[in-house]
Amino acid sequence: MLFCRLRLNGKKPKDQAYPREIKTLGDAVRKMRLDLGLRQKDVAKLIGCDKTSILNWEKGHTSPGTSKISGVRRFLGSIAKPCSKLEMMRQPLEDG
């Protein structure tokens, strides 16, 4: 038998859950979460809410309340500070 070693290189297609365009704050949260490889419960812990809130924001059912906006803003602002998933989970978000 003849074997051929072949390696295909290409970008992995984005998850179907990945937003095509950012229209809402929930879309921005979902994009950032998927880019960082975080789960909804990880993001909820970082923002200070429950995972159901993250789910509802991402699906467009609700929007973050005024008490959570600063946490969402800090989470979305983390794009300017590249860090590993582990570093992000270890460090609490600072109020900015």
Secondary structure by P-SEA (a helix, b strand, c coil): ccccccccccccccccccccccccaaaaaaaaaaaacccaaaaaaaacccaaaaaaaaaccccccccaaaaaaaaaacccccccaaaaaacccccc
